[in-house]
Amino acid sequence: MPGPDGTLDEEIAPASAPSTRPRTFRRMKAIEARSHWIAAFSLGCMAALLVHAALSESPTMDEPSHVTRGMSFLSTGDARLSFGHPPLGNLLQGIPGWLLDRPIDFRSMPGWRDGWSVPRVATHYFTSDYERARAALVGGRLVTAALTLLLGVYLYRFCLRWGRLRAAATVFLYALFPIFLAHGHLATTDMPLTVATTVAVGEFVRWLESRSPFRFLWFSAAVGVAFATKFSALFLIPALVLAGVVHAASGRGPLGRRPLRERLWLMVRDIGLVAVVAILVVNAAYGFQRTGWTVARILAEPEPENWITTPYRGELLEELSILPSLPSGLRIPLPYPWLFGLHSIDAQDERGHGGWFWGEHGASPLYFPVLTAIKQPAAILLLLLAGAWIFIRRRRFPVITTLAFWIAPALLLFASIFSDIQIGVRHLLPIFPFLVIGAGWAATALVLVARTPAAIVLMAAAAESIASAPSYLGHFSWAIGGPRSGHRISMIGEDWGQDVRSLATYAKAHGLSPLYYRRYGVTTPLEMKRFGAPFRPFSCKTPVKGPAWIAVHANQVVRWKRRCGPIELYRAPDAVVNEHIWIYRVEPAPPKAPVADRPMVEGPTE
């Protein structure tokens, strides 16, 4: 059975193994013969879970903006709203709503012309006809689910290079991984980016091995798709450049017999061609709009405004970009919204976003490394540790292509330490397919050593996933005690508004009236109304007279640094819905004590 570097695992499965353990190898061959069916069954179960979640969960905080970007671009042909995120992922997610709905006049909505305000346009779109907009959002979710399943197919085909057993184990673990079930059905850019980056790195490795023009085209296009989906994809630039230069310097692969200088020159040339293809893909995603502008025109363009860019008073590019130091007549071959959005991420990181980790307010360098560990099922953590032990025990340095495969996720994890945008582990979602591949290799190695423990570990992974349903966003590893312990470490990325339907059901079932509710995003009050749960708007200044109930999102509570109305910051809630919505009982104010009758004072007597 080949290992992660393409060589046989001699220390795990020596040449004499088939004769000493014929029954084990016969069973392994039987599993390999059914690997296609195992992969198909795993992805079929995943599809059912994704579709159910897409139809049943309430919209999350960010989904309306993503759907509005895609729908507005498709309806108007104008990509002006795609500066917070590049448009490609949102375009795909907007197709179902655009095809099934009547034309929508986004140009006349508040916020379209005056400031390119995505929240204002999204609010108008969803509040004007919520059922129509919600149906478009669900359609976008189904597109994401389809991309998630396609990534599973790609992982299976990619891992076939190491044998059917490892490919089947990898897809089995992928299909039951809670983080993919959580984000694999949401209309956001996180899963589309994960698909694009995984394909880009996988095809890059295949191209290093073969120098095939077909692989080069796939690899270059995938890099461009990643850049046209989310700005964080730029981590691929240093990762792939570093891996390519190291591979060229090593003298491995098809170019191994050429002189070092020639190998390095060819690698630099090819990286330049990748950059050209990627720029073309980004421009195509924007419909070649607002591109090729001179530096002077870019700086003169009125800047979009949102909560991130407002402090810069229309001069964000002047303060954060290198454009002012470039010749004014130089043409930049990238769309203006893409350039502005890229630097708005710098502004967001400079300002900080998130602010609560392990009971403390403020950003922490441990946030992403810790969440990367505790958001994985305990069985996968065990497999990764076992795989690391086996790898160290073998004392064999991996081949260069294996190093190239792991440079990208390692670099992204390292860069996350310095990020102050800490609003959920989803920003590291591209790392997790690589962790699944590593766990699949470890599971295969464990099968060769001890078949029964391997089966127990795989079943434990499945059990943890099933036990987490349907609250996959709030999943934390059993290794730390599950959500009860995990939510003491992180809450902001787990409470995303997906549980409002459950709140409405709970409120009706328990007769919570009057119910005060603090909204979280544009769709949460619309969801409450849709499922027949009357409520009164609540803010920290709302006068609440008991008896009454107050429902707030845990996300909001952990950010408070003071009392909010009748709710004390550290007061335990009276009820909890899906770990993420906290309900407080407000008792009637005690009656005021009656004023004692004053004693009669007699006046002076004559």
C-alpha positions as CSV (number, residue, x, y, z in Angstrom):
1,M,0.0,0.0,0.0
2,P,1.6,3.3,-1.0
3,G,2.2,5.9,1.7
4,P,2.0,9.7,1.6
5,D,5.2,10.0,-0.5
6,G,4.1,7.5,-3.1
7,T,6.4,4.7,-1.7
8,L,5.3,1.5,-0.1
9,D,4.9,1.4,3.7
10,E,7.6,-1.2,4.2
11,E,7.7,-0.7,8.0
12,I,4.0,-1.0,8.3
13,A,3.4,-3.8,5.7
14,P,6.6,-5.7,5.1
15,A,6.9,-8.1,2.2
16,S,6.2,-11.1,4.4
17,A,2.9,-9.7,5.6
18,P,0.7,-11.3,3.0
19,S,1.9,-14.8,4.0
20,T,1.7,-14.1,7.8
21,R,-1.6,-12.3,7.7
22,P,-3.5,-13.6,4.7
23,R,-7.0,-13.0,6.2
24,T,-6.3,-9.3,6.9
25,F,-5.1,-8.7,3.4
26,R,-8.0,-10.6,1.9
27,R,-10.4,-8.4,3.8
28,M,-8.5,-5.3,2.7
29,K,-8.7,-6.4,-0.9
30,A,-12.5,-6.9,-0.4
31,I,-12.7,-3.3,0.9
32,E,-10.7,-2.0,-2.0
33,A,-12.9,-3.8,-4.5
34,R,-15.9,-1.9,-3.0
35,S,-14.2,1.5,-2.6
36,H,-16.3,3.1,-5.3
37,W,-19.4,2.0,-3.5
38,I,-18.1,3.1,-0.2
39,A,-17.3,6.6,-1.5
40,A,-20.7,6.9,-3.3
41,F,-22.5,5.8,-0.1
42,S,-20.6,8.3,2.0
43,L,-21.2,11.2,-0.4
44,G,-24.9,10.2,-0.7
45,C,-25.3,10.4,3.1
46,M,-23.5,13.7,3.0
47,A,-25.8,15.0,0.3
48,A,-28.9,14.1,2.4
49,L,-27.5,15.9,5.4
50,L,-26.6,19.0,3.4
51,V,-29.9,19.3,1.7
52,H,-31.8,18.8,4.9
53,A,-29.8,21.5,6.6
54,A,-30.1,23.9,3.7
55,L,-33.9,23.6,3.8
56,S,-34.4,23.7,7.6
57,E,-31.9,26.1,9.1
58,S,-32.6,29.8,9.3
59,P,-30.4,32.2,7.2
60,T,-27.2,33.1,8.9
61,M,-26.0,36.6,9.5
62,D,-23.9,37.0,6.3
63,E,-25.9,35.0,3.7
64,P,-28.3,37.8,2.7
65,S,-25.4,40.0,1.6
66,H,-23.8,37.1,-0.4
67,V,-27.0,36.3,-2.2
68,T,-27.7,39.9,-2.9
69,R,-24.3,40.4,-4.5
70,G,-24.8,37.4,-6.8
71,M,-28.4,38.3,-7.6
72,S,-27.7,42.0,-8.3
73,F,-24.8,41.2,-10.6
74,L,-26.8,38.7,-12.6
75,S,-29.9,41.0,-12.7
76,T,-28.1,44.2,-13.6
77,G,-24.8,43.1,-15.1
78,D,-23.1,45.5,-12.7
79,A,-20.5,44.1,-10.2
80,R,-20.4,47.2,-8.1
81,L,-21.5,45.4,-4.9
82,S,-18.7,42.9,-5.1
83,F,-16.0,44.8,-3.2
84,G,-16.5,43.1,0.2
85,H,-15.9,39.7,-1.6
86,P,-15.0,38.9,-5.2
87,P,-18.1,37.9,-7.2
88,L,-17.5,34.4,-8.5
89,G,-18.8,32.3,-5.6
90,N,-21.8,34.6,-5.1
91,L,-22.5,34.5,-8.9
92,L,-22.9,30.7,-8.7
93,Q,-25.0,30.9,-5.6
94,G,-27.3,33.6,-7.2
95,I,-28.1,31.5,-10.4
96,P,-31.1,29.5,-8.9
97,G,-32.8,32.6,-7.7
98,W,-32.1,34.5,-10.9
99,L,-33.4,31.7,-13.1
100,L,-36.5,31.0,-11.1
101,D,-37.6,34.5,-10.1
102,R,-39.0,37.4,-12.1
103,P,-36.5,40.3,-12.9
104,I,-35.6,42.4,-9.9
105,D,-34.8,46.1,-10.1
106,F,-31.8,46.4,-7.9
107,R,-30.7,49.7,-9.4
108,S,-33.7,51.5,-7.8
109,M,-33.0,50.1,-4.3
110,P,-31.6,52.3,-1.5
111,G,-27.9,52.0,-1.3
112,W,-27.2,51.0,-4.9
113,R,-26.0,54.4,-6.2
114,D,-25.2,56.3,-3.0
115,G,-22.3,54.5,-1.5
116,W,-22.6,51.0,-3.0
117,S,-24.1,49.8,0.3
118,V,-24.5,46.0,0.3
119,P,-26.4,46.0,3.7
120,R,-28.9,48.6,2.5
121,V,-29.6,46.8,-0.8
122,A,-29.8,43.4,1.0
123,T,-32.2,44.8,3.6
124,H,-34.5,46.2,1.0
125,Y,-34.4,43.1,-1.1
126,F,-35.2,40.7,1.8
127,T,-37.8,42.9,3.5
128,S,-39.7,43.8,0.3
129,D,-40.6,40.1,-0.4
130,Y,-39.1,37.8,2.2
131,E,-40.4,34.5,0.7
132,R,-39.0,35.3,-2.7
133,A,-35.6,36.3,-1.3
134,R,-35.5,33.3,1.1
135,A,-36.2,30.9,-1.8
136,A,-33.2,32.5,-3.7
137,L,-31.1,32.0,-0.6
138,V,-32.0,28.4,-0.3
139,G,-31.2,27.9,-4.0
140,G,-27.8,29.4,-3.3
141,R,-27.3,27.0,-0.5
142,L,-28.0,24.0,-2.8
143,V,-25.3,25.3,-5.1
144,T,-22.8,25.3,-2.2
145,A,-23.9,21.8,-1.3
146,A,-23.2,20.7,-4.9
147,L,-19.7,22.2,-4.7
148,T,-19.1,20.4,-1.4
149,L,-20.0,17.1,-3.0
150,L,-17.8,17.8,-6.0
151,L,-14.9,18.4,-3.6
152,G,-15.6,15.0,-2.1
153,V,-15.3,13.4,-5.6
154,Y,-12.1,15.3,-6.3
155,L,-10.6,14.1,-3.0
156,Y,-11.5,10.5,-3.9
157,R,-9.9,10.7,-7.3
158,F,-6.8,12.5,-6.0
159,C,-6.3,10.0,-3.2
160,L,-6.6,7.0,-5.7
161,R,-2.9,7.8,-6.4
162,W,-2.2,6.2,-3.0
163,G,-4.6,3.3,-3.4
164,R,-8.4,2.6,-3.2
165,L,-8.3,1.9,0.6
166,R,-6.9,5.4,1.4
167,A,-9.3,7.1,-1.0
168,A,-12.3,5.4,0.5
169,A,-11.2,6.2,4.1
170,T,-10.6,9.8,3.1
171,V,-14.0,10.3,1.6
172,F,-15.7,8.5,4.5
173,L,-14.0,11.0,7.0
174,Y,-14.7,14.0,4.7
175,A,-18.4,13.2,4.3
176,L,-18.9,12.9,8.1
177,F,-16.7,15.9,9.1
178,P,-18.9,18.3,11.0
179,I,-17.2,21.4,9.8
180,F,-18.0,20.5,6.1
181,L,-21.5,19.7,7.0
182,A,-21.8,23.0,8.8
183,H,-20.4,25.2,6.0
184,G,-21.0,23.0,3.0
185,H,-24.7,24.2,2.7
186,L,-24.4,27.9,3.4
187,A,-24.5,30.6,0.7
188,T,-21.2,32.1,1.6
189,T,-17.7,32.2,0.0
190,D,-16.0,29.9,2.5
191,M,-16.8,26.6,0.8
192,P,-16.3,27.7,-2.8
193,L,-12.8,29.0,-1.7
194,T,-12.1,25.7,-0.1
195,V,-12.9,23.8,-3.3
196,A,-10.8,26.1,-5.4
197,T,-7.8,26.1,-3.2
198,T,-7.8,22.3,-2.7
199,V,-8.0,21.8,-6.5
200,A,-5.3,24.4,-7.1
201,V,-2.9,22.7,-4.7
202,G,-3.7,19.2,-5.9
203,E,-3.3,20.0,-9.6
204,F,-0.1,22.0,-8.8
205,V,1.4,18.8,-7.3
206,R,0.3,16.8,-10.3
207,W,1.8,19.3,-12.6
208,L,5.1,19.2,-10.7
209,E,5.2,15.5,-11.2
210,S,4.3,15.5,-14.9
211,R,4.7,19.0,-16.4
212,S,1.5,18.2,-18.3
213,P,-0.1,21.3,-20.1
214,F,-3.5,19.9,-19.1
215,R,-2.5,19.9,-15.4
216,F,-1.0,23.4,-15.8
217,L,-4.2,24.7,-17.2
218,W,-6.3,23.2,-14.4
219,F,-3.9,24.5,-11.8
220,S,-3.8,28.0,-13.2
221,A,-7.5,28.2,-13.6
222,A,-8.1,27.0,-10.1
223,V,-5.8,29.7,-8.7
224,G,-7.7,32.3,-10.7
225,V,-11.1,31.0,-9.4
226,A,-9.8,31.1,-5.8
227,F,-8.7,34.8,-6.3
228,A,-12.1,35.6,-7.9
229,T,-13.9,34.0,-4.9
230,K,-12.3,35.4,-1.7
231,F,-9.3,37.7,-0.9
232,S,-7.8,35.3,1.6
233,A,-6.9,33.1,-1.4
234,L,-3.8,35.2,-1.8
235,F,-2.0,33.0,0.6
236,L,-1.6,30.7,-2.4
237,I,0.9,33.1,-3.9
238,P,3.8,32.7,-1.4
239,A,2.9,29.0,-0.8
240,L,3.1,28.0,-4.5
241,V,6.0,30.2,-5.3
242,L,8.0,28.7,-2.4
243,A,7.0,25.1,-3.3
244,G,7.8,25.7,-6.9
245,V,11.2,27.1,-6.3
246,V,12.1,24.4,-3.8
247,H,11.0,21.7,-6.3
248,A,13.0,23.3,-9.1
249,A,16.1,23.6,-6.9
250,S,15.8,20.0,-5.8
251,G,16.3,18.6,-9.3
252,R,13.4,16.2,-9.0
253,G,10.7,15.6,-11.6
254,P,10.7,16.0,-15.4
255,L,13.2,18.9,-15.2
256,G,15.7,17.1,-13.0
257,R,18.4,16.6,-15.7
258,R,18.5,20.3,-16.7
259,P,20.9,22.8,-15.2
260,L,19.8,24.5,-12.0
261,R,19.6,28.0,-13.6
262,E,17.4,26.6,-16.4
263,R,15.1,24.9,-13.9
264,L,14.7,28.0,-11.9
265,W,14.1,30.1,-15.0
266,L,11.4,27.8,-16.3
267,M,9.7,27.8,-12.9
268,V,9.7,31.6,-12.8
269,R,8.3,31.7,-16.3
270,D,5.5,29.3,-15.4
271,I,4.6,31.2,-12.3
272,G,4.4,34.3,-14.4
273,L,2.0,32.5,-16.8
274,V,-0.1,31.4,-13.8
275,A,-0.3,35.1,-12.8
276,V,-1.6,36.1,-16.2
277,V,-4.2,33.3,-16.2
278,A,-5.3,34.3,-12.7
279,I,-5.7,38.0,-13.6
280,L,-7.8,37.0,-16.7
281,V,-10.0,34.9,-14.5
282,V,-10.5,37.7,-12.0
283,N,-11.3,40.2,-14.7
284,A,-13.7,37.7,-16.3
285,A,-15.5,37.2,-13.0
286,Y,-16.2,40.9,-12.8
287,G,-17.3,41.0,-16.5
288,F,-14.1,43.1,-17.3
289,Q,-15.8,46.1,-15.6
290,R,-13.9,49.0,-14.1
291,T,-10.6,47.4,-15.0
292,G,-7.4,48.8,-16.6
293,W,-7.9,52.1,-14.9
294,T,-5.0,54.4,-14.3
295,V,-3.7,55.0,-10.8
296,A,-5.0,58.6,-11.0
297,R,-8.5,57.5,-11.9
298,I,-8.5,54.8,-9.2
299,L,-7.6,57.3,-6.5
300,A,-10.1,59.8,-7.8
301,E,-13.0,57.3,-7.8
302,P,-15.5,57.9,-4.8
303,E,-14.9,55.0,-2.4
304,P,-17.6,52.6,-1.2
305,E,-18.5,53.1,2.4
306,N,-19.3,50.6,5.1
307,W,-18.5,50.2,8.8
308,I,-14.9,49.2,8.0
309,T,-14.1,52.0,5.5
310,T,-16.0,55.0,7.1
311,P,-13.1,56.0,9.4
312,Y,-10.9,56.6,6.4
313,R,-13.3,59.3,5.0
314,G,-13.0,58.2,1.4
315,E,-9.2,57.9,1.4
316,L,-8.7,54.2,2.3
317,L,-6.6,53.5,-0.8
318,E,-4.5,56.6,-0.2
319,E,-3.6,55.5,3.3
320,L,-3.3,51.7,3.0
321,S,-2.2,51.0,-0.6
322,I,1.0,51.6,-2.6
323,L,-1.0,53.3,-5.3
324,P,-0.1,56.9,-4.3
325,S,3.6,56.1,-4.8
326,L,3.0,54.7,-8.4
327,P,3.1,56.8,-11.6
328,S,-0.4,58.4,-12.0
329,G,-0.6,57.2,-15.6
330,L,0.1,53.5,-14.8
331,R,-2.8,51.2,-15.7
332,I,-3.7,48.5,-13.2
333,P,-5.0,45.3,-14.9
334,L,-7.4,44.5,-12.0
335,P,-11.0,45.6,-11.4
336,Y,-11.5,48.6,-9.1
337,P,-13.9,46.7,-6.7
338,W,-11.3,43.9,-6.3
339,L,-8.5,46.4,-5.5
340,F,-10.6,48.3,-3.1
341,G,-12.0,45.2,-1.4
342,L,-8.5,43.8,-1.0
343,H,-7.4,46.9,1.0
344,S,-10.6,47.0,2.9
345,I,-9.6,43.6,4.4
346,D,-6.4,45.3,5.6
347,A,-8.5,48.0,7.2
348,Q,-10.7,45.3,8.8
349,D,-7.7,43.5,10.2
350,E,-6.2,46.8,11.5
351,R,-9.5,47.6,13.3
352,G,-10.0,44.1,14.6
353,H,-13.1,42.0,14.2
354,G,-14.3,39.4,16.7
355,G,-13.1,40.2,20.1
356,W,-14.0,37.2,22.4
357,F,-11.9,34.1,23.0
358,W,-11.7,31.9,26.1
359,G,-13.7,34.4,28.2
360,E,-11.4,37.4,27.2
361,H,-12.2,40.3,25.0
362,G,-9.6,41.2,22.3
363,A,-7.7,39.2,19.6
364,S,-5.4,36.3,20.5
365,P,-2.7,34.7,18.5
366,L,-3.9,31.3,19.8
367,Y,-7.4,31.7,18.4
368,F,-7.1,30.0,15.0
369,P,-4.6,27.3,16.1
370,V,-6.8,26.3,19.1
371,L,-10.0,26.3,17.0
372,T,-8.3,24.3,14.3
373,A,-7.7,21.5,16.9
374,I,-10.9,21.6,18.9
375,K,-13.3,21.8,15.9
376,Q,-12.2,18.4,14.7
377,P,-13.8,15.1,15.8
378,A,-11.8,13.4,18.5
379,A,-11.3,10.4,16.2
380,I,-9.7,12.5,13.5
381,L,-7.4,14.1,16.1
382,L,-6.4,10.6,17.2
383,L,-5.7,9.6,13.6
384,L,-3.6,12.7,12.9
385,L,-1.5,12.0,16.1
386,A,-1.1,8.4,15.1
387,G,-0.1,9.4,11.6
388,A,2.5,11.8,13.0
389,W,3.9,9.0,15.2
390,I,4.1,6.6,12.3
391,F,5.7,9.2,10.1
392,I,8.3,10.0,12.7
393,R,8.9,6.3,13.3
394,R,9.7,5.7,9.7
395,R,12.5,8.2,9.7
396,R,12.2,8.8,6.0
397,F,12.2,12.4,4.6
398,P,9.3,12.9,2.3
399,V,9.8,13.6,-1.4
400,I,9.5,17.2,-2.6
401,T,6.0,16.9,-4.1
402,T,4.7,15.8,-0.7
403,L,6.3,18.9,0.9
404,A,4.7,21.0,-1.8
405,F,1.3,19.6,-1.0
406,W,1.6,20.6,2.7
407,I,3.2,24.0,2.3
408,A,-0.1,25.8,1.5
409,P,-2.1,24.7,4.6
410,A,0.9,25.1,6.9
411,L,1.5,28.7,5.6
412,L,-2.2,29.6,6.0
413,L,-2.2,28.3,9.6
414,F,0.9,30.3,10.3
415,A,-0.5,33.5,8.8
416,S,-3.7,33.2,10.8
417,I,-1.7,33.7,14.0
418,F,-1.2,37.4,13.0
419,S,-4.8,38.0,12.0
420,D,-7.1,40.1,14.2
421,I,-10.2,39.1,12.2
422,Q,-11.4,36.3,14.6
423,I,-15.0,35.6,13.8
424,G,-14.9,31.8,13.2
425,V,-12.7,29.0,12.1
426,R,-14.4,29.2,8.7
427,H,-11.5,31.5,7.7
428,L,-9.3,28.5,7.9
429,L,-11.7,26.1,6.1
430,P,-9.2,25.5,3.2
431,I,-6.9,23.7,5.7
432,F,-9.4,21.0,6.6
433,P,-9.4,19.0,3.4
434,F,-5.6,18.5,3.8
435,L,-6.2,17.3,7.4
436,V,-8.8,14.8,6.2
437,I,-6.3,13.5,3.6
438,G,-3.7,13.1,6.4
439,A,-6.3,11.3,8.6
440,G,-7.2,9.0,5.7
441,W,-3.6,8.0,5.3
442,A,-3.3,7.4,9.1
443,A,-6.5,5.3,9.0
444,T,-5.1,3.2,6.2
445,A,-1.8,2.7,8.0
446,L,-3.8,1.7,11.2
447,V,-5.8,-0.9,9.2
448,L,-2.5,-2.5,8.2
449,V,-1.4,-2.7,11.8
450,A,-4.6,-3.4,13.7
451,R,-7.8,-3.7,11.8
452,T,-10.2,-3.7,14.8
453,P,-8.9,-0.5,16.4
454,A,-9.0,1.2,13.0
455,A,-12.7,0.2,12.6
456,I,-13.5,1.5,16.1
457,V,-11.8,4.9,15.3
458,L,-13.8,5.3,12.1
459,M,-17.0,4.4,13.7
460,A,-16.3,6.9,16.5
461,A,-15.8,9.6,13.9
462,A,-19.2,8.7,12.5
463,A,-20.8,8.6,15.9
464,E,-19.5,12.1,16.8
465,S,-20.9,13.5,13.6
466,I,-24.3,12.0,14.1
467,A,-24.4,13.2,17.7
468,S,-23.7,16.7,16.5
469,A,-26.7,16.9,14.2
470,P,-28.2,19.2,13.4
471,S,-26.1,21.8,15.1
472,Y,-22.9,21.3,13.1
473,L,-21.9,25.0,13.3
474,G,-21.7,24.6,17.1
475,H,-19.8,21.4,17.0
476,F,-16.7,21.0,19.2
477,S,-14.6,17.9,19.6
478,W,-15.5,15.3,22.1
479,A,-11.8,15.4,23.1
480,I,-12.6,18.6,25.0
481,G,-16.1,17.7,26.1
482,G,-18.1,18.8,23.2
483,P,-20.1,22.1,22.8
484,R,-20.6,22.6,26.6
485,S,-16.8,23.2,26.9
486,G,-16.2,24.5,23.4
487,H,-18.6,27.4,23.8
488,R,-16.6,28.7,26.8
489,I,-13.7,29.1,24.3
490,S,-15.4,30.4,21.3
491,M,-19.0,31.6,20.6
492,I,-18.9,34.3,17.9
493,G,-18.2,32.0,15.0
494,E,-20.7,29.4,16.2
495,D,-23.8,31.5,16.8
496,W,-24.5,32.9,13.3
497,G,-28.3,33.3,13.4
498,Q,-29.0,29.7,12.2
499,D,-31.2,28.8,15.2
500,V,-33.9,31.5,14.9
501,R,-36.4,28.9,13.6
502,S,-35.8,26.8,16.7
503,L,-36.3,29.9,18.9
504,A,-39.7,30.5,17.2
505,T,-40.7,26.9,17.8
506,Y,-39.6,27.0,21.4
507,A,-41.4,30.3,22.1
508,K,-44.7,28.9,20.7
509,A,-44.4,25.6,22.5
510,H,-43.7,27.2,25.9
511,G,-46.0,30.2,25.5
512,L,-43.3,32.9,26.0
513,S,-45.4,36.0,26.0
514,P,-44.6,38.8,25.9
515,L,-41.3,37.9,24.2
516,Y,-38.7,40.6,23.7
517,Y,-36.1,39.6,21.0
518,R,-32.9,41.3,20.0
519,R,-32.4,40.9,16.3
520,Y,-29.2,39.6,14.8
521,G,-29.1,40.6,11.1
522,V,-31.7,41.4,8.6
523,T,-33.5,38.1,8.4
524,T,-33.9,37.1,12.1
525,P,-37.1,39.2,12.7
526,L,-38.5,38.1,9.4
527,E,-37.9,34.4,10.4
528,M,-39.7,35.0,13.7
529,K,-42.7,36.4,11.8
530,R,-42.5,33.6,9.2
531,F,-42.8,30.9,11.8
532,G,-45.5,32.7,13.8
533,A,-43.7,33.8,16.9
534,P,-44.8,37.3,17.9
535,F,-42.1,39.4,19.7
536,R,-41.3,42.9,20.6
537,P,-37.9,44.5,19.6
538,F,-35.4,44.7,22.4
539,S,-32.3,46.8,23.0
540,C,-30.4,47.6,26.1
541,K,-32.5,50.7,26.5
542,T,-35.9,49.0,26.0
543,P,-38.0,49.3,29.2
544,V,-39.2,45.8,30.0
545,K,-42.0,45.3,32.6
546,G,-42.4,41.8,33.9
547,P,-43.6,39.2,33.7
548,A,-41.8,38.9,30.3
549,W,-39.2,37.0,28.5
550,I,-36.1,38.3,26.7
551,A,-34.3,36.3,23.9
552,V,-30.8,37.3,22.9
553,H,-28.1,35.6,20.9
554,A,-25.2,34.3,22.9
555,N,-22.9,35.9,20.3
556,Q,-24.3,39.3,21.5
557,V,-24.1,38.5,25.2
558,V,-20.4,37.5,25.2
559,R,-19.5,40.8,23.5
560,W,-21.1,42.9,26.2
561,K,-18.9,44.5,28.8
562,R,-21.7,45.8,30.9
563,R,-25.3,45.3,31.9
564,C,-27.9,45.2,29.2
565,G,-31.3,46.4,30.4
566,P,-32.6,43.9,33.0
567,I,-29.9,41.3,32.0
568,E,-26.8,41.1,34.1
569,L,-23.8,40.1,32.1
570,Y,-22.9,37.1,34.2
571,R,-26.4,36.0,35.0
572,A,-27.2,32.4,33.8
573,P,-30.1,32.2,31.3
574,D,-33.3,30.6,32.3
575,A,-33.5,28.6,29.1
576,V,-31.1,27.9,26.2
577,V,-32.1,27.1,22.6
578,N,-29.5,25.1,20.6
579,E,-26.7,26.4,22.8
580,H,-26.8,29.8,21.0
581,I,-30.0,31.7,22.0
582,W,-30.3,32.5,25.6
583,I,-33.7,33.3,27.2
584,Y,-34.1,35.3,30.4
585,R,-37.2,35.6,32.6
586,V,-38.0,39.1,33.8
587,E,-40.1,39.0,36.9
588,P,-42.6,41.7,37.9
589,A,-41.2,44.5,39.9
590,P,-42.0,44.1,43.6
591,P,-44.7,46.4,44.8
592,K,-43.5,49.5,46.6
593,A,-43.8,49.4,50.3
594,P,-46.7,51.5,51.5
595,V,-45.7,54.8,53.1
596,A,-46.4,54.6,56.9
597,D,-49.0,56.9,58.2
598,R,-47.5,59.9,59.8
599,P,-48.3,60.4,63.5
600,M,-50.8,63.1,64.2
601,V,-49.1,66.1,65.8
602,E,-51.4,68.1,68.0
603,G,-50.9,71.8,67.9
604,P,-50.2,73.8,71.0
605,T,-53.1,74.1,73.4
606,E,-54.1,77.3,74.9
